[in-house]
Amino acid sequence: MDNYIKNRYDFVFLYDVKDGNPNGDPDFDNQPRIDFETREGLVSDVCIKRKVRNYIQLKNEAGELDASKYGIFIRQGNILNDIINSVKKNADNDEKKGRMNMCDKYFDIRTFGAVLSTGESLGVVRGPVQFVFSRSVDAIDSRTHSITRCCVVDNADSTTFGNKSTVSYGLYRMPGFVSAFDGEKCHFTEEDLSLLWESLKNAFENDHSAARGEMNARALVVFKHESKLGNARSAQLFDLVKVEKKDGVEFPRSFEDYIVSVDKEHVPAGVSVEEMI
């Protein structure tokens, strides 16, 4: 029997940034994304998916995974239409067969889904794992800093000033969902699910840069439903994860300024909870 996931999952992922830019907005000079009404920071779902993809790719390069099953479709250097067209041809132009071959070969397709209709169409894959935008627990302080350089690019270049933007400190919260129904359709296995949790826990460990030097995964709270359909509403479960500032803290500057707790006494029947970090 295939080892596809049989349970629905909901989860909360907490991570923080200190003196860095977790997700610059290209429409605003790469400044940290922000809700301009509440001043809460935002990070796109695509940004965190990229961290997961990069981690899986690194494990492939280290020889720790079977590259024929854990390839990454959305990665630098791939010409997507060439891949789609080749897979469809090898599947005797059978769209469904080609689509499932893509799911079996690429971890990110059977996890997050993909639009495979840009070349010789293989349709669309709806992945079982859905991330949404992360939002900071409190308002963030975003600043732009001027920087200088001591050399020029060419004789016509007289620019010596630039800038970079940082968040002094922000603790971000990302809800997520895993559908057993879509998992079965995409051949998403229990091993894939374990690898997803591992990827989130290590999302920032091999992604350090001057702008993201102090980004860290802080908590991963997973709610497992007994059934495929689910035994409770997602919002009901997410409300059980409490993130509160400690007494006397007005402007948080570290994870230690918060108390994170899970109200396990009110976890609904048919749901189990696990804290993975």
C-alpha positions as CSV (number, residue, x, y, z in Angstrom):
1,M,0.0,0.0,0.0
2,D,1.3,3.4,-0.9
3,N,2.6,5.5,2.0
4,Y,0.7,8.6,1.1
5,I,-0.4,10.8,4.0
6,K,-3.7,9.9,5.6
7,N,-4.2,12.8,8.0
8,R,-4.9,16.4,7.7
9,Y,-2.4,18.8,9.4
10,D,-2.4,22.5,10.5
11,F,0.7,24.1,11.8
12,V,2.1,27.4,13.1
13,F,5.7,28.3,12.2
14,L,7.5,31.0,14.2
15,Y,10.8,32.6,13.2
16,D,12.5,35.9,13.9
17,V,15.0,38.4,12.4
18,K,17.3,40.8,14.1
19,D,19.0,43.7,12.3
20,G,18.1,42.2,8.9
21,N,15.7,42.2,6.0
22,P,13.6,39.0,5.9
23,N,11.8,39.7,2.6
24,G,12.5,42.9,0.7
25,D,9.7,44.4,-1.5
26,P,11.1,45.2,-5.1
27,D,8.3,47.7,-5.5
28,F,9.6,49.8,-2.6
29,D,13.4,49.8,-3.1
30,N,13.7,46.4,-1.4
31,Q,12.5,47.7,1.9
32,P,11.0,45.1,4.3
33,R,7.4,44.3,3.5
34,I,5.0,45.9,5.9
35,D,1.3,46.5,6.6
36,F,1.2,50.2,6.4
37,E,-1.8,50.5,8.6
38,T,-0.6,48.4,11.5
39,R,3.2,48.6,10.9
40,E,3.3,44.8,11.2
41,G,5.9,43.1,9.1
42,L,5.0,40.7,6.3
43,V,6.9,37.9,4.6
44,S,5.5,36.3,1.4
45,D,4.7,32.6,1.2
46,V,6.9,32.4,-1.8
47,C,9.9,33.5,0.3
48,I,9.6,30.6,2.8
49,K,8.9,28.1,0.0
50,R,12.2,29.2,-1.5
51,K,14.0,28.3,1.8
52,V,12.4,24.9,1.7
53,R,13.4,24.3,-1.9
54,N,16.9,25.4,-1.3
55,Y,17.3,23.1,1.7
56,I,16.1,20.1,-0.3
57,Q,18.5,21.0,-3.1
58,L,21.4,21.2,-0.7
59,K,20.5,17.7,0.6
60,N,20.5,16.5,-3.0
61,E,23.9,18.0,-3.6
62,A,25.2,16.4,-0.4
63,G,24.0,13.0,-1.7
64,E,21.5,12.5,1.2
65,L,18.4,12.2,-1.1
66,D,17.5,10.2,-4.2
67,A,17.6,13.0,-6.8
68,S,15.2,11.0,-9.0
69,K,12.5,11.5,-6.4
70,Y,13.6,14.7,-4.7
71,G,14.4,17.0,-7.6
72,I,13.5,20.7,-7.4
73,F,11.5,22.0,-10.4
74,I,11.5,25.8,-9.5
75,R,15.2,26.4,-9.3
76,Q,17.7,28.7,-11.0
77,G,18.9,27.4,-14.3
78,N,15.9,25.2,-15.1
79,I,14.1,25.9,-18.4
80,L,10.6,24.9,-17.3
81,N,9.0,24.5,-20.7
82,D,11.8,22.2,-21.9
83,I,11.2,20.0,-18.9
84,I,7.5,19.9,-19.3
85,N,7.7,19.2,-23.0
86,S,10.2,16.3,-22.5
87,V,8.1,14.7,-19.7
88,K,5.0,14.9,-21.8
89,K,6.7,13.3,-24.8
90,N,8.1,10.5,-22.6
91,A,4.6,10.0,-21.3
92,D,3.3,9.4,-24.9
93,N,1.6,12.8,-24.7
94,D,-0.7,11.6,-21.9
95,E,-1.4,14.7,-19.8
96,K,-2.4,12.9,-16.6
97,K,0.5,10.4,-16.8
98,G,3.0,13.2,-17.5
99,R,1.6,15.3,-14.6
100,M,2.0,12.4,-12.2
101,N,5.5,11.7,-13.5
102,M,6.3,15.3,-12.6
103,C,4.9,14.8,-9.1
104,D,6.9,11.7,-8.6
105,K,10.2,13.3,-9.7
106,Y,10.0,16.8,-8.1
107,F,9.5,17.3,-4.4
108,D,8.4,20.9,-4.7
109,I,5.6,20.0,-7.2
110,R,4.1,17.2,-5.1
111,T,4.4,19.5,-2.1
112,F,3.4,23.0,-3.2
113,G,1.9,22.2,-6.6
114,A,2.7,23.9,-9.9
115,V,1.3,25.4,-13.1
116,L,2.5,23.0,-15.8
117,S,0.5,24.6,-18.7
118,T,3.2,26.9,-20.0
119,G,4.6,24.5,-22.6
120,E,3.0,21.3,-23.9
121,S,0.4,21.5,-21.2
122,L,0.4,19.1,-18.4
123,G,-2.3,21.0,-16.6
124,V,-2.1,22.3,-13.0
125,V,-1.1,20.5,-9.8
126,R,-2.7,21.7,-6.6
127,G,-0.2,20.8,-3.9
128,P,-1.2,19.5,-0.5
129,V,0.9,22.0,1.5
130,Q,-0.2,25.6,1.6
131,F,1.8,28.4,3.2
132,V,0.3,31.9,3.6
133,F,1.9,35.3,4.3
134,S,3.8,35.5,7.6
135,R,3.0,38.5,9.8
136,S,5.0,39.8,12.7
137,V,3.5,39.5,16.1
138,D,4.1,43.2,16.9
139,A,4.8,46.3,14.8
140,I,8.3,46.4,13.4
141,D,10.8,49.2,13.2
142,S,12.1,49.4,9.7
143,R,15.0,51.7,9.0
144,T,17.0,52.5,5.8
145,H,20.8,52.9,6.3
146,S,23.2,54.7,4.0
147,I,26.3,52.8,3.0
148,T,29.4,53.9,1.1
149,R,32.0,52.2,-1.1
150,C,35.6,53.1,-1.7
151,C,35.8,52.2,-5.4
152,V,33.8,52.8,-8.6
153,V,32.6,50.5,-11.3
154,D,34.1,52.5,-14.2
155,N,35.4,56.0,-15.0
156,A,31.9,57.3,-15.6
157,D,30.6,56.0,-12.2
158,S,30.7,58.6,-9.5
159,T,28.2,56.9,-7.2
160,T,29.7,56.1,-3.8
161,F,26.5,55.9,-1.7
162,G,23.9,53.2,-1.4
163,N,21.4,52.0,1.2
164,K,20.1,48.9,2.9
165,S,17.0,48.4,5.0
166,T,16.7,46.4,8.2
167,V,14.2,45.4,10.8
168,S,15.5,46.0,14.3
169,Y,13.7,42.9,15.5
170,G,10.7,41.0,14.4
171,L,9.0,37.7,15.4
172,Y,7.0,36.4,12.5
173,R,4.2,33.9,12.6
174,M,3.2,31.8,9.5
175,P,0.1,29.5,9.5
176,G,0.2,26.5,7.2
177,F,-2.0,23.7,6.0
178,V,-1.6,20.1,4.8
179,S,-4.4,18.4,2.9
180,A,-4.5,14.6,2.9
181,F,-6.8,14.6,-0.1
182,D,-4.5,16.6,-2.2
183,G,-1.5,14.6,-0.8
184,E,-2.9,11.4,-2.2
185,K,-3.5,13.0,-5.6
186,C,0.1,14.3,-5.7
187,H,1.7,11.1,-4.2
188,F,2.9,13.1,-1.1
189,T,4.2,10.6,1.4
190,E,4.9,10.4,5.1
191,E,8.6,10.7,4.3
192,D,7.9,13.9,2.3
193,L,6.0,15.3,5.3
194,S,8.9,14.5,7.6
195,L,11.3,16.2,5.2
196,L,9.0,19.3,5.1
197,W,9.2,19.6,8.9
198,E,13.0,19.2,8.7
199,S,13.2,21.9,6.0
200,L,11.3,24.4,8.1
201,K,13.3,23.8,11.2
202,N,16.5,24.3,9.1
203,A,15.1,26.9,6.7
204,F,17.6,29.7,7.6
205,E,20.7,27.6,8.6
206,N,22.2,27.6,5.1
207,D,20.7,30.9,3.9
208,H,22.8,33.4,5.9
209,S,23.8,36.7,4.4
210,A,24.5,40.2,5.6
211,A,20.7,41.0,5.3
212,R,19.6,37.7,6.9
213,G,22.5,36.9,9.3
214,E,20.3,36.6,12.3
215,M,17.2,34.8,11.1
216,N,16.2,31.8,13.1
217,A,13.4,29.2,13.3
218,R,12.0,29.5,16.8
219,A,8.9,27.2,17.0
220,L,7.0,24.7,14.9
221,V,3.7,23.6,16.3
222,V,1.9,20.9,14.4
223,F,-1.7,19.8,14.8
224,K,-2.4,16.3,13.5
225,H,-6.1,15.4,12.8
226,E,-7.2,11.8,13.1
227,S,-9.2,12.0,9.9
228,K,-8.4,13.1,6.4
229,L,-11.2,15.6,6.5
230,G,-10.2,17.1,9.8
231,N,-11.5,17.1,13.3
232,A,-11.5,20.8,14.1
233,R,-11.3,24.2,12.3
234,S,-7.9,25.6,11.6
235,A,-8.7,28.9,13.3
236,Q,-9.7,27.1,16.4
237,L,-6.3,25.4,16.5
238,F,-4.3,28.4,15.6
239,D,-5.8,30.3,18.5
240,L,-4.3,27.8,20.9
241,V,-0.8,29.0,20.1
242,K,-0.2,32.1,22.2
243,V,2.6,34.5,21.7
244,E,2.8,37.2,24.3
245,K,5.4,39.8,25.4
246,K,6.9,39.4,28.8
247,D,5.9,41.8,31.5
248,G,7.7,45.1,31.2
249,V,8.8,44.6,27.6
250,E,7.6,47.5,25.4
251,F,9.9,47.1,22.4
252,P,11.0,43.4,21.9
253,R,14.5,43.0,20.7
254,S,15.0,39.2,21.1
255,F,13.0,36.0,21.2
256,E,13.6,35.9,25.0
257,D,11.3,38.9,25.3
258,Y,8.3,36.7,24.4
259,I,6.5,33.8,26.0
260,V,5.2,31.2,23.5
261,S,2.7,28.6,24.8
262,V,0.3,26.1,23.5
263,D,-3.1,25.6,25.3
264,K,-3.0,21.8,25.2
265,E,-5.9,21.5,27.6
266,H,-8.3,22.8,25.0
267,V,-7.0,20.8,22.0
268,P,-10.2,19.4,20.5
269,A,-10.9,15.6,20.4
270,G,-9.4,13.9,17.5
271,V,-6.5,16.3,17.3
272,S,-3.0,15.8,18.7
273,V,-0.3,18.5,19.0
274,E,3.5,18.3,18.7
275,E,6.0,21.1,19.3
276,M,8.9,20.3,17.0
277,I,11.4,23.1,17.9
